[in-house]
């Protein structure tokens, strides 16, 4: 009997992690990371197995994947030949909390009472994954090559580019358990010292190329709230609603950009009379198929695209103080002075990665939203009805021909 142990080292290129919603506290509404019994961030083997199976299914030389990763249906059950023995967290970070809010489908603006937090691990976090394959067949070498090309998106938020990982190391060793030497070594294995050490890849993976890479500049100021107001240096001054930062730099989250794209795409469908749902759960309308959906009576499906966070370059900011207006007197209301931190100038890039092949209608729907952003018909972030959030495309860009959009969207609905 031959047993092969494989160690894969993954590095997270973008912040992310597997969360544990069952431990969510109602007090702070922050989704925590999944952790092991020692309190360390944990990457479940089920998450690894599912992603690895989907990756290997794209390789003709690894088929049928049922004999590698098992099958369970009403007529036949096949155990998985490749086992995920476990994962090991190599970092020391405890996770950081990122606040976000849902986008109102009708207004295209942040929804009220939907502020929540998600705990993520920082980019650069590494995990070791240990696999075992008993009596590997002719697919062993193709499988090892496929591992080197594996680029999983693990955990929550794949559609806004969270948890994107790269394989940075690979090690493997086979044990012939019919020999005394290998059997003795096998019986005395201790994790992690005696397991195959991952060696750096001979050809490191290249970063994926985005399907859309559009440069924008801020025209009318931008305010994306960090989630909680901070106290001013002087206690006599009002609280300041700080703009969102990542590693000290102003950032436009991928979740915000994806929410704007979806909200405006749904608006376009409603305007031209195409089918569109109101709760992003039908799974039938085009926005659901492009941006993903979740439902109670059917399986959820992730988006076809991932929209990455975008750091604002050459950013300048200022504090703007406002006061609420009394609806009855028309004058300023007492004790309702507040201050927003606004990014008044800067540039950022909208990067969209295709997680599945995009058809022409998918691209046309994205293009019409980009056009509306450029024309100032829709804004980004908060206070868009008060002049903020206007941006303009500055990269080379061809305005799409939208004369057939209505017919194509309605034609698809009829089909």
ABEGO torsion letter per residue (X at the ends): XBBBBBBBBBBBABBEEBBBAAABBAAAGBBBBBBBAAGBBBBBAAAAAAAAAAAAAABAAAOBAAAAAEBBBAABBBBBABBBAEBBBABABAEBBBBBBBBBAAAGBBBBGABBBBBBBBBGBBBBBBBBBBGBBAAAAAAAAAAAABBBBBEBGAAAGBGBBBBABBBBBBBBAABAAAAAAAAABBOAAABBBBBBBABBBBBBBBABBBBBBBAAEBBBBAGBBBBBABAABBBBBBBBBBGGBBBBBAAAAAAAAAAAAAAAAAAAGBBBBAAGAAGABAAAAAAEBBBAABBBBBBABBBBBBBBBGBBBBBBBBBBBBAAAGBBBBGABBBBBBBABEBBBBBBBBABBBBAAAAAAAAAAAAAAAAGABBBEBGAAAGBGBBBBABBBBBBBAAAAAAAAAAAAAX
